Amino acid sequence: MRTLFLAVAFLACLSEMAACDVCGCSAAGNYFGILPGFHRNFVGLRWTTESSRTALSPDALRRGQIHSMEQFNTLDIWARMYVAPRWQLLLTVPYRNSRQTESGRTTQVNGLGDISVYSSYLLLDGAESSQSAWNHTLNIGGGVKLPTGRQDKIAADGSRAHPNLQTGTGSTDILATLAYVIRRNGWGGAADLQARLTTANARHYRFGNRLSGSIKFFYWSNPGAVSLLPHVGLFVDAAASDTDRGDPIDGSAGITGYGIVGLDVYAGRFSTGLSFQPPLWQSRGTVQPRNRWTISVNYIF
């Protein structure tokens, strides 16, 4: 493992407005974190769980008058394959489980989510040169999120489930990323910037374009046969307003900030990771995000 790579961090509230009037952020986006075994292929499983509480107004949220509670769980099958020395492909296939409790009724949906295909090019590879004690890595890339999930799940009252609970968004979105890592011996830092350019779905609903980024600091430790990578950082996600047939949706734009505390463990061809991301602030007045956890297990080859 000659260097480290920080990939994209996508946190998105992706779906379409339907019967239910309020609902928190869904787990439809991707958060990749620090990927294992740079310059090597891998395949693995990743489990992400997050929740939110939603009120009918900002004042109601401040008073603790919660209208609904949401829980979003996603199990990803993901893989990375090097197709050339500087080109890599990353595939994510999610299976989603979402649950909302509102007015004493619980709606739960399950199913295949939206598949993402991502490619990146290594512009700068510090591992190629030993002239400096500083190791730099710079990646640029992009991809597409495909509308493979469904949008016809039914709520507990017999109506169409809220779009944030649906397993898919119904839109094809374009992804673009830039990631930089600097390391000296075991210490290092990483920064990345990501953009999501959205399109309208079949119901003429378009989710706002998104811009997000993160910064992390890590320490690479090799105490023996097992390598450790603890890291801390900050992730910020900004979204423009959603539109319904061209009309902006009130309250759909905003900025959310999360802290990041994690640990990755490498042993031979296997790696496992745990990441805890508490919300630090948010500007969406009716939605209160809760803690997010991510666990992954990967086989590196």
Residue frames as qw, qx, qy, qz and C-alpha x, y, z in Angstrom:
[[0.000, 0.891, 0.454, 0.000, 0.00, 0.00, 0.00],
 [0.566, 0.148, 0.022, 0.811, 2.22, 2.78, -1.30],
 [0.039, -0.106, 0.091, -0.989, -0.08, 5.74, -0.70],
 [0.151, 0.460, 0.762, -0.430, -3.63, 6.68, 0.24],
 [0.031, -0.262, -0.513, -0.817, -6.55, 7.97, -1.72],
 [0.207, 0.388, 0.569, -0.695, -9.49, 9.99, -0.47],
 [0.096, 0.320, 0.742, 0.581, -12.38, 9.61, -2.84],
 [0.228, -0.429, -0.297, -0.822, -15.75, 11.25, -3.22],
 [0.003, 0.254, 0.762, -0.596, -18.12, 12.12, -0.39],
 [0.270, -0.291, -0.479, -0.783, -21.67, 12.31, -1.60],
 [0.050, 0.352, 0.781, -0.514, -24.43, 13.06, 0.84],
 [0.174, -0.104, -0.415, -0.887, -27.65, 13.82, -0.95],
 [0.438, 0.334, 0.622, -0.556, -31.35, 14.18, -0.34],
 [0.168, 0.196, -0.676, -0.691, -32.34, 12.68, -3.68],
 [0.215, 0.379, 0.894, -0.100, -35.92, 11.85, -4.58],
 [0.077, -0.331, -0.457, -0.822, -39.15, 13.46, -5.86],
 [0.281, -0.017, 0.438, -0.854, -41.96, 15.30, -4.05],
 [0.338, -0.237, -0.838, -0.356, -45.11, 13.21, -3.55],
 [0.476, -0.622, -0.549, -0.292, -47.94, 12.53, -1.08],
 [0.603, -0.575, -0.354, 0.426, -46.25, 13.13, 2.29],
 [0.119, 0.972, 0.070, 0.190, -45.60, 16.80, 3.01],
 [0.114, -0.851, 0.490, -0.148, -42.37, 16.55, 5.03],
 [0.985, -0.087, -0.014, 0.149, -39.51, 14.10, 5.37],
 [0.389, -0.788, 0.367, 0.304, -35.84, 14.31, 6.28],
 [0.267, 0.674, -0.611, -0.319, -32.78, 13.61, 4.16],
 [0.985, 0.091, 0.002, -0.145, -32.59, 10.21, 2.53],
 [0.593, -0.514, 0.552, 0.282, -29.58, 7.93, 2.28],
 [0.800, 0.561, 0.213, -0.002, -29.61, 7.92, -1.51],
 [0.264, 0.884, -0.384, 0.029, -26.21, 9.57, -1.80],
 [0.909, 0.087, -0.284, 0.292, -22.77, 7.97, -1.51],
 [0.275, -0.883, 0.369, -0.087, -20.12, 8.51, 1.09],
 [0.868, 0.319, -0.356, 0.136, -16.90, 6.73, 0.10],
 [0.623, -0.750, 0.208, 0.080, -14.43, 7.97, 2.69],
 [0.058, -0.692, 0.689, 0.206, -10.87, 6.67, 2.47],
 [0.916, 0.253, -0.174, -0.256, -10.70, 3.81, 0.00],
 [0.783, -0.446, 0.416, 0.124, -8.51, 0.77, 0.73],
 [0.739, -0.088, 0.531, 0.405, -5.32, -0.31, -1.02],
 [0.336, 0.836, -0.127, -0.416, -4.49, 2.48, -3.45],
 [0.250, 0.559, -0.715, -0.337, -3.05, 1.09, -6.75],
 [0.055, -0.017, 0.998, -0.013, -4.97, -2.16, -6.13],
 [0.477, -0.280, -0.544, -0.631, -8.40, -3.56, -6.95],
 [0.124, 0.000, 0.811, -0.571, -10.96, -4.37, -4.28],
 [0.472, -0.368, -0.582, -0.551, -14.50, -5.65, -3.79],
 [0.134, -0.029, -0.740, 0.659, -16.48, -5.28, -0.60],
 [0.276, -0.682, -0.653, -0.180, -19.60, -4.58, 1.42],
 [0.126, 0.140, -0.289, 0.938, -20.47, -1.31, 3.13],
 [0.255, -0.655, -0.711, 0.002, -23.30, -0.62, 5.58],
 [0.082, 0.201, -0.126, 0.968, -24.48, 2.94, 6.25],
 [0.244, -0.660, -0.709, 0.030, -27.18, 3.99, 8.70],
 [0.098, 0.071, -0.137, 0.983, -28.46, 7.51, 9.36],
 [0.092, -0.654, -0.747, 0.078, -31.62, 9.13, 10.68],
 [0.042, 0.229, 0.032, 0.972, -33.40, 12.48, 10.89],
 [0.010, 0.579, 0.707, -0.406, -36.30, 14.18, 12.62],
 [0.089, 0.319, 0.427, 0.841, -38.67, 16.50, 10.76],
 [0.060, 0.505, 0.553, -0.659, -41.04, 19.22, 11.97],
 [0.341, 0.740, 0.560, 0.152, -43.73, 21.22, 10.19],
 [0.153, 0.946, -0.007, 0.285, -41.90, 24.54, 10.73],
 [0.466, 0.416, -0.491, 0.606, -38.57, 25.86, 12.09],
 [0.358, -0.487, 0.346, -0.717, -40.36, 27.12, 15.23],
 [0.926, -0.200, -0.042, -0.316, -41.91, 23.68, 15.79],
 [0.829, 0.229, -0.402, 0.313, -38.47, 22.08, 15.47],
 [0.154, 0.481, -0.470, 0.723, -37.01, 24.48, 18.05],
 [0.595, -0.372, 0.278, -0.656, -39.86, 23.62, 20.41],
 [0.180, -0.224, 0.954, -0.092, -39.24, 19.91, 19.91],
 [0.703, 0.324, 0.369, -0.514, -42.57, 19.31, 18.13],
 [0.118, -0.300, 0.841, 0.434, -41.49, 16.51, 15.81],
 [0.712, 0.292, -0.040, -0.637, -43.84, 15.53, 12.98],
 [0.965, 0.212, -0.134, -0.078, -41.97, 12.48, 11.66],
 [0.451, -0.642, 0.604, 0.142, -38.87, 10.39, 12.29],
 [0.808, 0.517, -0.237, -0.154, -36.88, 8.70, 9.51],
 [0.621, -0.478, 0.594, 0.180, -34.29, 5.93, 9.47],
 [0.692, 0.643, -0.255, -0.206, -32.24, 5.19, 6.33],
 [0.667, -0.402, 0.605, 0.167, -30.09, 2.07, 5.94],
 [0.661, 0.655, -0.277, -0.238, -28.05, 1.20, 2.86],
 [0.766, -0.286, 0.529, 0.226, -26.04, -1.94, 2.09],
 [0.441, 0.774, -0.327, -0.316, -23.64, -1.37, -0.80],
 [0.877, 0.014, 0.332, 0.348, -21.80, -3.87, -2.92],
 [0.213, 0.942, -0.185, -0.180, -18.89, -1.85, -4.25],
 [0.870, -0.012, 0.283, 0.404, -15.78, -2.56, -6.26],
 [0.096, 0.885, -0.286, -0.354, -12.79, -0.81, -7.81],
 [0.873, 0.174, 0.345, 0.298, -10.90, -2.02, -10.87],
 [0.135, -0.693, 0.365, 0.607, -7.79, -0.54, -12.45],
 [0.779, 0.553, 0.294, -0.021, -8.19, -0.56, -16.23],
 [0.591, 0.636, -0.170, 0.465, -4.84, 1.21, -16.85],
 [0.564, -0.026, -0.453, 0.690, -1.95, 2.37, -14.62],
 [0.036, -0.019, -0.249, 0.968, -3.63, 5.75, -13.99],
 [0.513, -0.177, -0.300, -0.785, -7.29, 4.92, -14.68],
 [0.030, 0.081, 0.935, -0.345, -9.68, 3.31, -12.24],
 [0.460, -0.340, -0.485, -0.662, -13.37, 2.44, -12.27],
 [0.098, -0.002, 0.766, -0.635, -15.58, 2.36, -9.18],
 [0.452, -0.300, -0.634, -0.552, -19.01, 0.68, -9.12],
 [0.175, -0.030, 0.686, -0.706, -21.56, 0.97, -6.29],
 [0.446, -0.290, -0.702, -0.474, -24.74, -1.14, -6.19],
 [0.186, -0.190, 0.572, -0.776, -26.93, -0.18, -3.19],
 [0.387, -0.438, -0.789, -0.187, -29.77, -2.03, -1.48],
 [0.100, -0.334, 0.237, -0.907, -31.88, 0.37, 0.55],
 [0.364, -0.519, -0.767, 0.099, -34.10, 0.00, 3.61],
 [0.019, -0.286, 0.110, -0.952, -35.99, 3.13, 4.69],
 [0.301, -0.538, -0.777, 0.131, -38.48, 3.65, 7.50],
 [0.065, -0.329, 0.058, -0.940, -40.63, 6.63, 8.47],
 [0.207, -0.501, -0.788, 0.294, -42.89, 7.00, 11.50],
 [0.077, -0.137, -0.104, -0.982, -45.49, 9.72, 11.07],
 [0.579, -0.200, 0.007, -0.791, -48.76, 10.34, 12.96],
 [0.684, -0.221, 0.597, -0.356, -48.48, 6.94, 14.62],
 [0.918, 0.359, 0.136, -0.097, -48.06, 5.06, 11.32],
 [0.419, -0.565, 0.596, 0.387, -44.85, 3.45, 10.11],
 [0.775, 0.606, -0.061, -0.167, -43.91, 3.10, 6.45],
 [0.518, -0.513, 0.618, 0.294, -41.03, 0.84, 5.48],
 [0.762, 0.613, -0.094, -0.184, -39.64, 0.24, 1.98],
 [0.612, -0.424, 0.590, 0.313, -36.85, -1.99, 0.68],
 [0.792, 0.554, 0.254, 0.045, -35.22, -2.54, -2.67],
 [0.685, 0.140, 0.206, 0.685, -32.43, -1.91, -5.13],
 [0.078, -0.829, -0.101, 0.545, -31.23, 1.70, -5.14],
 [0.512, 0.850, -0.085, -0.088, -29.61, 3.82, -7.83],
 [0.879, -0.050, 0.150, 0.449, -26.38, 2.36, -9.19],
 [0.029, 0.952, -0.209, -0.222, -23.37, 4.69, -9.54],
 [0.870, 0.210, 0.127, 0.429, -20.45, 4.24, -11.95],
 [0.154, -0.962, 0.152, 0.169, -17.41, 6.40, -11.37],
 [0.841, 0.289, -0.004, 0.458, -14.06, 6.79, -13.13],
 [0.251, -0.939, 0.127, 0.198, -10.97, 8.77, -12.09],
 [0.738, 0.532, -0.164, 0.381, -7.58, 9.65, -13.53],
 [0.682, -0.580, -0.055, 0.443, -4.43, 9.98, -11.45],
 [0.339, 0.917, -0.052, 0.204, -2.91, 13.34, -12.39],
 [0.066, 0.734, -0.570, 0.364, -0.18, 13.26, -9.74],
 [0.942, -0.231, -0.244, -0.004, 1.31, 10.16, -8.13],
 [0.200, -0.853, 0.446, -0.184, 3.85, 10.91, -5.41],
 [0.873, -0.261, 0.410, 0.030, 4.73, 7.24, -5.16],
 [0.812, 0.536, 0.054, 0.226, 6.52, 7.53, -8.52],
 [0.357, 0.711, -0.311, 0.520, 9.21, 9.77, -7.04],
 [0.751, -0.482, -0.324, 0.315, 11.42, 9.38, -3.97],
 [0.414, 0.445, -0.102, 0.787, 13.08, 12.80, -4.36],
 [0.240, -0.496, 0.182, -0.815, 10.97, 14.41, -1.64],
 [0.019, -0.042, -0.883, 0.467, 9.84, 13.33, 1.81],
 [0.475, 0.293, 0.315, -0.768, 6.39, 14.66, 0.93],
 [0.194, 0.173, 0.914, 0.310, 4.04, 12.34, -0.95],
 [0.372, 0.327, 0.074, -0.866, 1.32, 13.99, -3.09],
 [0.227, 0.267, 0.901, 0.255, -1.64, 12.40, -4.87],
 [0.318, 0.365, 0.052, -0.874, -4.10, 14.27, -7.10],
 [0.249, 0.277, 0.904, 0.209, -7.13, 12.67, -8.77],
 [0.378, 0.261, -0.038, -0.887, -9.78, 14.07, -11.08],
 [0.060, 0.129, 0.971, 0.191, -12.81, 12.14, -12.17],
 [0.503, 0.085, 0.030, -0.860, -16.51, 11.85, -12.79],
 [0.062, 0.107, 0.991, 0.053, -19.33, 9.46, -13.39],
 [0.459, -0.216, -0.374, -0.776, -23.05, 8.94, -13.54],
 [0.316, 0.054, 0.792, -0.519, -25.83, 7.89, -11.16],
 [0.240, -0.104, -0.778, -0.571, -28.38, 5.74, -12.96],
 [0.565, -0.159, 0.185, -0.788, -32.15, 5.65, -12.19],
 [0.429, 0.069, -0.893, -0.116, -32.22, 1.93, -11.34],
 [0.045, 0.157, 0.792, -0.588, -34.22, 2.23, -8.10],
 [0.080, -0.565, -0.761, -0.310, -38.01, 2.24, -7.94],
 [0.061, -0.085, 0.198, -0.975, -40.33, 5.15, -7.10],
 [0.560, -0.275, -0.447, -0.641, -43.66, 3.34, -6.69],
 [0.315, -0.108, -0.845, 0.419, -43.42, 2.11, -3.09],
 [0.402, -0.632, -0.433, -0.501, -46.65, 2.51, -1.06],
 [0.062, -0.390, 0.529, -0.751, -46.95, 4.16, 2.37],
 [0.013, 0.148, 0.908, -0.392, -48.85, 2.80, 5.38],
 [0.377, 0.434, 0.383, -0.723, -51.96, 4.88, 4.48],
 [0.661, 0.443, 0.602, 0.069, -52.11, 3.42, 0.96],
 [0.341, 0.925, -0.057, -0.155, -50.71, 6.49, -0.83],
 [0.748, 0.490, -0.248, 0.373, -47.38, 6.67, -2.61],
 [0.701, -0.502, -0.172, 0.477, -44.54, 6.73, -0.09],
 [0.059, -0.946, 0.116, 0.296, -42.64, 9.98, 0.35],
 [0.704, 0.663, -0.240, 0.088, -39.96, 10.35, -2.35],
 [0.026, -0.719, 0.643, -0.263, -37.13, 10.36, 0.20],
 [0.696, -0.227, 0.635, -0.248, -38.27, 6.90, 1.25],
 [0.869, 0.461, -0.025, -0.175, -38.28, 5.55, -2.30],
 [0.831, -0.257, 0.333, 0.365, -35.35, 3.35, -3.29],
 [0.539, 0.217, 0.372, 0.724, -34.58, 5.44, -6.41],
 [0.038, -0.519, -0.119, 0.846, -34.73, 9.06, -7.53],
 [0.564, 0.662, 0.492, -0.049, -35.90, 8.66, -11.12],
 [0.269, 0.941, -0.156, -0.134, -33.16, 10.91, -12.50],
 [0.859, 0.187, -0.024, 0.476, -29.80, 10.44, -14.19],
 [0.242, -0.960, 0.085, 0.112, -27.21, 12.64, -12.48],
 [0.679, 0.562, -0.269, 0.387, -23.68, 13.60, -13.53],
 [0.706, -0.671, -0.003, 0.227, -20.86, 13.37, -10.96],
 [0.527, 0.682, -0.256, 0.438, -17.56, 15.28, -10.95],
 [0.735, -0.659, -0.042, 0.154, -14.80, 15.10, -8.33],
 [0.413, 0.698, -0.415, 0.413, -11.36, 16.39, -7.42],
 [0.827, -0.560, -0.049, 0.025, -9.30, 14.80, -4.61],
 [0.371, 0.705, -0.465, 0.386, -5.88, 15.66, -3.17],
 [0.859, -0.493, -0.099, 0.094, -3.80, 13.85, -0.55],
 [0.284, 0.742, -0.487, 0.362, -0.52, 14.94, 1.03],
 [0.902, -0.426, -0.070, 0.011, 1.52, 12.70, 3.34],
 [0.237, 0.702, -0.596, 0.310, 4.86, 12.83, 5.11],
 [0.039, 0.193, -0.926, 0.321, 5.83, 9.56, 6.78],
 [0.061, -0.364, -0.925, 0.094, 2.74, 8.42, 8.66],
 [0.097, 0.586, 0.419, -0.687, 1.02, 11.79, 8.93],
 [0.168, 0.183, 0.612, 0.751, -1.16, 13.24, 6.24],
 [0.311, 0.454, 0.353, -0.756, -4.13, 15.28, 5.13],
 [0.217, 0.277, 0.807, 0.475, -6.70, 14.96, 2.39],
 [0.281, 0.458, 0.211, -0.817, -9.16, 17.34, 0.75],
 [0.224, 0.248, 0.830, 0.447, -11.78, 16.76, -1.89],
 [0.338, 0.344, 0.078, -0.873, -14.49, 18.60, -3.80],
 [0.224, 0.243, 0.918, 0.218, -17.50, 17.00, -5.46],
 [0.370, 0.226, -0.058, -0.899, -20.31, 18.27, -7.70],
 [0.314, 0.314, 0.896, 0.019, -23.59, 16.58, -8.62],
 [0.258, 0.189, -0.273, -0.907, -25.41, 17.94, -11.67],
 [0.408, 0.259, 0.819, -0.308, -28.98, 16.72, -11.67],
 [0.180, -0.090, -0.618, -0.760, -31.69, 16.24, -14.28],
 [0.609, -0.050, 0.194, -0.768, -35.48, 16.18, -14.07],
 [0.270, 0.010, 0.962, -0.030, -37.20, 12.84, -13.61],
 [0.011, -0.334, -0.814, -0.476, -40.33, 11.54, -15.37],
 [0.166, -0.766, -0.606, 0.135, -42.59, 13.52, -13.00],
 [0.254, 0.772, 0.081, 0.577, -40.79, 16.76, -13.95],
 [0.556, -0.829, 0.047, 0.030, -39.22, 17.05, -10.51],
 [0.655, 0.520, -0.321, 0.444, -35.59, 18.11, -10.42],
 [0.698, -0.616, -0.171, 0.323, -33.39, 17.93, -7.37],
 [0.018, 0.982, -0.175, -0.071, -31.07, 20.84, -6.79],
 [0.686, 0.501, -0.405, 0.337, -27.47, 20.68, -7.95],
 [0.744, -0.662, -0.010, 0.086, -25.10, 19.88, -5.09],
 [0.446, 0.659, -0.452, 0.404, -21.58, 20.89, -4.12],
 [0.797, -0.601, 0.029, -0.053, -19.82, 19.16, -1.24],
 [0.490, 0.613, -0.514, 0.346, -16.34, 18.80, 0.12],
 [0.825, -0.559, -0.080, 0.035, -14.33, 17.42, 3.01],
 [0.257, 0.715, -0.563, 0.326, -10.99, 17.74, 4.72],
 [0.927, -0.357, -0.111, -0.030, -9.37, 14.99, 6.78],
 [0.030, 0.735, -0.646, 0.204, -6.24, 14.43, 8.81],
 [0.978, -0.092, -0.138, -0.124, -4.91, 10.91, 9.31],
 [0.230, -0.685, 0.690, -0.036, -2.06, 8.88, 10.74],
 [0.873, 0.255, -0.383, -0.160, -0.80, 5.73, 9.02],
 [0.428, -0.604, 0.632, -0.231, 0.56, 3.23, 11.58],
 [0.812, 0.235, -0.521, -0.117, 2.22, -0.16, 10.97],
 [0.502, -0.627, 0.506, -0.314, 2.69, -1.73, 14.40],
 [0.482, -0.222, 0.847, 0.044, 3.04, -5.24, 12.93],
 [0.218, 0.195, 0.875, 0.387, 1.07, -7.47, 10.60],
 [0.065, 0.784, 0.618, 0.013, -1.91, -5.14, 10.99],
 [0.246, 0.168, 0.075, 0.952, -1.91, -1.52, 9.74],
 [0.068, -0.704, -0.609, 0.357, -4.08, 1.18, 11.31],
 [0.178, 0.320, 0.268, 0.891, -5.41, 4.40, 9.81],
 [0.097, -0.686, -0.580, 0.427, -7.26, 6.64, 12.30],
 [0.200, 0.293, 0.302, 0.884, -8.64, 9.88, 10.87],
 [0.009, 0.668, 0.526, -0.526, -10.69, 12.94, 11.80],
 [0.196, 0.108, 0.423, 0.878, -12.21, 15.63, 9.64],
 [0.297, 0.484, 0.336, -0.752, -15.12, 17.75, 8.45],
 [0.217, 0.286, 0.786, 0.503, -17.64, 17.21, 5.65],
 [0.227, 0.464, 0.225, -0.826, -19.88, 19.99, 4.26],
 [0.254, 0.354, 0.810, 0.392, -22.73, 19.56, 1.77],
 [0.195, 0.416, 0.109, -0.882, -24.56, 22.44, 0.02],
 [0.293, 0.388, 0.835, 0.256, -27.68, 21.99, -2.12],
 [0.169, -0.008, -0.221, -0.960, -29.58, 24.35, -4.41],
 [0.581, 0.146, 0.394, -0.698, -33.38, 24.36, -4.38],
 [0.320, 0.217, 0.900, 0.199, -35.32, 21.48, -5.85],
 [0.333, 0.223, -0.167, -0.901, -37.86, 22.40, -8.52],
 [0.425, 0.339, 0.831, -0.118, -41.25, 20.95, -9.44],
 [0.444, 0.692, 0.501, 0.270, -42.08, 21.73, -13.09],
 [0.391, 0.532, 0.016, 0.751, -39.64, 24.63, -12.82],
 [0.371, -0.799, -0.027, -0.473, -41.02, 26.06, -9.56],
 [0.236, 0.413, -0.719, 0.506, -38.59, 26.11, -6.58],
 [0.686, -0.460, -0.561, -0.053, -39.54, 23.99, -3.57],
 [0.239, -0.809, 0.233, -0.483, -39.43, 26.06, -0.39],
 [0.661, -0.592, 0.418, -0.195, -36.95, 24.77, 2.19],
 [0.979, 0.169, 0.058, 0.098, -35.20, 22.30, -0.11],
 [0.522, 0.648, -0.314, 0.458, -31.93, 24.29, -0.32],
 [0.584, -0.788, 0.144, -0.130, -29.42, 24.46, 2.49],
 [0.396, 0.588, -0.650, 0.274, -26.03, 23.57, 3.96],
 [0.884, -0.450, -0.022, -0.124, -25.19, 20.74, 6.36],
 [0.219, 0.687, -0.648, 0.244, -21.91, 20.15, 8.19],
 [0.951, -0.267, -0.138, -0.068, -20.75, 16.83, 9.68],
 [0.276, -0.720, 0.636, -0.023, -17.76, 15.88, 11.76],
 [0.877, 0.263, -0.394, -0.085, -15.80, 12.74, 10.81],
 [0.376, -0.595, 0.687, -0.181, -14.10, 10.31, 13.20],
 [0.936, 0.223, -0.142, -0.234, -12.96, 6.97, 11.80],
 [0.416, -0.539, 0.726, 0.095, -10.59, 4.04, 11.88],
 [0.843, 0.397, -0.277, -0.235, -9.51, 1.71, 9.05],
 [0.614, -0.474, 0.631, 0.022, -7.70, -1.56, 9.70],
 [0.680, 0.543, -0.432, -0.238, -5.65, -3.44, 7.08],
 [0.610, -0.387, 0.690, -0.042, -4.54, -7.06, 7.46],
 [0.468, 0.008, 0.806, 0.364, -3.15, -8.86, 4.42],
 [0.032, 0.240, 0.657, 0.714, -5.72, -8.79, 1.63],
 [0.240, -0.699, -0.666, -0.104, -8.54, -7.62, 3.88],
 [0.099, 0.162, -0.237, 0.953, -9.55, -4.25, 5.27],
 [0.234, -0.682, -0.693, -0.008, -12.35, -3.05, 7.50],
 [0.146, 0.255, -0.089, 0.952, -13.43, 0.46, 8.39],
 [0.216, -0.693, -0.659, 0.198, -15.66, 2.28, 10.85],
 [0.157, 0.263, 0.064, 0.950, -16.72, 5.92, 10.49],
 [0.142, -0.678, -0.634, 0.344, -18.83, 8.06, 12.82],
 [0.176, 0.305, 0.254, 0.901, -20.23, 11.33, 11.43],
 [0.093, -0.625, -0.620, 0.466, -22.13, 13.56, 13.90],
 [0.210, 0.779, 0.350, 0.476, -24.02, 16.58, 12.50],
 [0.411, -0.191, -0.257, 0.854, -22.46, 19.89, 13.55],
 [0.211, 0.441, 0.171, -0.855, -24.86, 22.38, 11.93],
 [0.253, 0.376, 0.791, 0.412, -27.59, 22.61, 9.30],
 [0.108, 0.174, -0.010, -0.979, -29.54, 25.40, 7.64],
 [0.355, -0.293, -0.716, -0.524, -32.61, 23.41, 6.61],
 [0.267, -0.338, 0.359, -0.828, -35.04, 24.80, 9.14],
 [0.805, -0.174, 0.048, -0.566, -37.48, 21.88, 9.42],
 [0.941, 0.098, -0.321, 0.040, -35.10, 18.88, 9.29],
 [0.393, -0.763, 0.494, -0.140, -32.76, 17.83, 12.09],
 [0.756, 0.337, -0.561, 0.005, -30.14, 15.30, 10.94],
 [0.788, -0.561, 0.235, -0.094, -28.87, 12.73, 13.43],
 [0.356, -0.595, 0.685, 0.224, -25.66, 10.72, 13.68],
 [0.828, 0.450, -0.237, -0.234, -24.46, 8.64, 10.74],
 [0.599, -0.463, 0.647, 0.087, -22.42, 5.42, 10.94],
 [0.737, 0.530, -0.349, -0.233, -20.59, 3.54, 8.18],
 [0.654, -0.399, 0.641, 0.051, -19.00, 0.08, 8.41],
 [0.700, 0.573, -0.329, -0.270, -17.15, -1.62, 5.53],
 [0.725, -0.307, 0.597, 0.151, -15.37, -4.90, 4.85],
 [0.567, 0.728, -0.258, -0.286, -13.24, -5.29, 1.70],
 [0.878, -0.082, 0.370, 0.294, -11.11, -7.85, -0.10],
 [0.128, 0.868, -0.322, -0.355, -8.07, -6.30, -1.81],
 [0.858, 0.070, 0.448, 0.242, -6.41, -8.01, -4.78]]
